[in-house]
Amino acid sequence: MTVTGYSYITLLCLDKFNGERSVSAVYHLLRGKKTSQTLQDMNLFGVSSFFSLFPHVSRETIDTASRYLEDHQWIRRDCTLTERGKAILKDAALRMPVPAGLNGWKYGSEARSAWSRLSLLVQTVTHLVTSSSRFMPVTSDEDTQQWVKGMLSKLRMSKQDLSRQLYRELDQFLSAYGDSGAELFVYRLTSPERAGLTYVQLGEKRGMDPVYTELCFWSIVHSLLNELEPSRYPLLSGLSVRESGSLPLTLTAEKTRRLLKQGLDKETAGRVRNLKGSTIEDHIVEIATHDPEFDFKPYISEQDQAEIAHAIREIDSRQLKKIKEHFGSKYSYFQIRLCMASVKE
């Protein structure tokens, strides 16, 4: 017996959580819910690759996947894997390994925007070179349509040259993925000859689970965004929607970060933004999780930070309550959470 679909993804995540998070945490992770808990979990348990991979998955789907795992005695009620579950996961992971290029946290939403742009650009260019100017766009998103129109208007090249350049850059990138990876990517595109295939159709064509097929597809798009440099991909580099050097923070945390950069302490930042102290602390933890240059000194000394980090490893738990009980009143929840942000899995 094997595990597939969302049951496989759920089992993967629960294994990472090691009984310290529930199925709800899996759901929020896959949907890309930017709560302070989910953002910190990504760092603590090494699950950032899965963040926002399936933004439209329903709670019912994940609950059904969880019940399936429990009914087959692959997980316990406390969400830990049974020995049988571990064996099933090990076998499934050999058949469906998580691609190295997958990075949902860094590229999740950006990848969807970039793919929307690329798929419409390819559709438009292929129709232009075949003199088929009238077609139904693959996306109705106005921003994407305006981007493609702007791209075509500013490029001073013929439609034939544009087509050849687009082909060269895609061929250069996809050459590293062999026929299988290139097929997965290309068959999602729409041209005058055919419509892009769904994940179900691609799964049937390739003899693969459709959910895993989708995961593999996005890993290729994430890898593309990771490689985009104007010198190597002058045309495709325009797909990126992220500002250079920006941190992957929620909008509200970014606003707090700017105030802290101006020298304001967290209490003053809270008053300026009219936010509760706990909310500002959530922002600071989020910033510390993703900013390699974050300065911990205003909030906790290096010695105290080292002591908490040691306790986290000694207790071998990512449960905030357990760590707090270990220290009693010596450290605040905020200080412990802040240190947890710096402790990798």
Residue, then its C-alpha position, 0 to 999 in steps of 0.5 A: m500500500t502506498v500514500t499519494g496526493y494530499s495524504y502524502i504531503t500531509l504525512l511529509c509535513l507531520d513527520k517534520f512537525n514530529g508531533e509538536r504541531s497539529v493538522s491545522a498547522v499543515y493546512h495553514l502552511l500549505r495555504g500560505k497563511k502568514t501568521s506569526q506561528t506559521l512563519q516561525d514554524m517554517n524556520l523551526f521545522g524546516v518546512s518553508s519549501f511547502f509554504s503557500l504551495f497549495p493556496h486554494v486547498s480546502r480545510e476539508t481536503i486536508d482533514t480528509a487526508s489526515r483521516y485517511l492517514e489515521d484510518h490506515q494507522w500511519i499516524r496517531r491521534d497526536c499527529t506523530l507517525t507510527e512505525r508503519g507510517k514512517a515506513i510508508l513515508k520512506d517508501a513514498a519519498l523514494r518514489m516522490p522525492v521533494p525537489a531541491g529547487l522547491n521554495g514556497w516561502k521565497y517564491g510561492s506567490e511570486a512564482r504564480s505571478a511570474w507563471s501567469r506572465l510567462s504563460l500569457l507571453v508565450q501564448t501571445v507570441t506564438h499566436l503573433v508568429t502564426s498570424s492568429s491575433r485573436f485568441m482567448p487569453v489564458t488569464s483574465d488578470e488585468d495586471t498580467q495583461q498590461w505587463v505583457k502589452g508593456m513588454l511587447s511595446k518596449l521590445r524593439m524586435s520583430k515578432q519572429d526574433l522575439s519568438r526565437q529569443l524566448y525559445r532560446e532562453l527557455d531552452q537554455f533553462l530547461s536543458a538542465y531538467g532533461d526531457s521529463g522536466a522540460e515536458l512537465f514545464v512546456y505542456r503547461l503552456t498554451s499555444p495555437e496548437r494546444a491548450g496547456l494541460t492540467y495537473v491531472q492530465l499531466g499526471e495521467k500522461r506521465g503516470m504520476d500522482p497529480v498533486y506531486t506533479e503540481l509540486c514538481f512543476w512549481s519547483i521548476v518555476h521556483s528554480l527559474l526565478n532563482e536563476l533569473e539574471p538579466s545577463r543570462y536571461p534578458l527577456l525572462s528576467g522581466l518576469s520577476v515581481r520582487e524588488s531587489g534585496s527585499l525581505p519576504l515579510t508581511l506588509t505590516a511587519e515591513k512597516t514595523r521594520r522600517l520604524l525600528k530601522q529609524g531607531l525607534d524601540k518596540e514600545t514607540a513603534g507600537r504607539v506610532r502604529n497604534l498596535k498592541g505590544s504583542t503585535i509588534e513583538d510578532h513583527i519583530v520575531e518575523i523580522a528576526t526569522h528572515d533578516p540575516e542582519f537582524d540585531f538581537k541586542p536591544y531585546i536579549s543579550e548574546q549570553d542569554q540567547a545562547e542559554i535559550a538556544h542550548a535549552i531548546r536543543e537539550i529539551d529537543s522540543r519546539q513547544l514554546k510552553k515547554i521551553k518557558e516552563h524550563f526557565g520559569s520566569k527568567y525569560s519572557y515568551f517574546q525573548i524565547r520566541l526571538c531566540m527560536a527564530s535564530v535556531k534552525e532545525 
